């Protein structure tokens, strides 16, 4: 009986290689969509503890878009030295 872990797990590794080679793109897409659903669940409060005697409070996310205002004008004046006769 061979108890070498590399030899014992060799059929498992071959199976996983075959699954990834044949169905890898679809598995990737499933994990992407599941991760998006998981992130939405976490943001909606899925990880918060529910205490029995507390009111149900919901909060939403608001986006405020302010119109673009042009920057204030910058007026540049040349320096005029005082006329004190020291030129």
C-alpha positions in Angstrom: 0.0 0.0 0.0 1.4 3.3 -1.1 0.6 6.2 1.4 2.7 8.8 -0.4 0.4 11.9 -0.5 1.4 12.8 -4.1 0.5 9.3 -5.3 -2.7 9.1 -3.4 -4.0 12.5 -4.5 -2.8 12.0 -8.1 -6.3 11.0 -9.4 -7.8 14.1 -7.7 -5.3 16.4 -9.4 -5.9 14.8 -12.8 -9.7 15.3 -12.3 -9.2 18.9 -11.3 -6.9 19.6 -14.3 -9.6 18.1 -16.6 -12.4 20.1 -15.0 -10.4 23.4 -15.4 -9.4 22.6 -18.9 -12.9 21.8 -20.0 -15.1 24.0 -17.9 -12.7 26.6 -16.6 -14.3 29.6 -18.2 -17.7 28.7 -17.0 -16.4 28.1 -13.5 -14.7 31.5 -13.5 -17.9 33.2 -14.6 -19.9 31.5 -11.9 -17.4 32.6 -9.2 -17.5 36.2 -10.6 -21.3 36.4 -10.3 -21.3 34.7 -6.9 -18.7 37.2 -5.6 -20.9 40.1 -6.9 -23.9 38.7 -5.1 -21.8 38.1 -1.9 -20.5 41.7 -2.0 -24.1 43.1 -2.4 -25.3 40.9 0.5 -22.4 42.2 2.7 -23.2 45.8 1.8 -26.9 45.3 2.5 -26.0 44.2 6.1 -25.7 40.5 5.7 -22.8 40.3 8.2 -24.5 42.5 10.9 -25.7 40.7 14.0 -29.5 40.8 14.5 -30.5 41.6 18.1 -34.0 40.5 19.0 -35.4 43.7 20.6 -34.0 46.3 18.2 -35.9 48.2 15.6 -35.3 47.4 11.9 -33.2 50.3 10.5 -32.4 50.6 6.9 -30.0 53.0 5.3 -29.5 53.8 1.6 -26.6 55.1 -0.4 -27.2 58.4 -2.0 -25.1 60.0 -4.8 -25.0 63.8 -5.0 -23.9 65.3 -8.3 -23.1 69.0 -8.2 -23.0 71.0 -11.4 -19.6 72.1 -12.5 -18.9 75.7 -11.7 -16.0 77.4 -13.5 -13.0 78.4 -11.4 -12.7 82.0 -10.4 -10.9 84.3 -12.7 -7.3 85.0 -12.0 -6.3 88.6 -12.8 -2.6 89.2 -13.2 -1.3 92.7 -12.9 2.2 93.8 -13.8 4.0 95.4 -10.9 4.2 99.1 -11.2 7.0 100.5 -8.9 6.1 103.6 -7.1 7.3 106.8 -8.6 9.7 108.0 -5.9 12.5 109.2 -8.2 15.0 106.4 -7.3 15.2 105.0 -10.9 
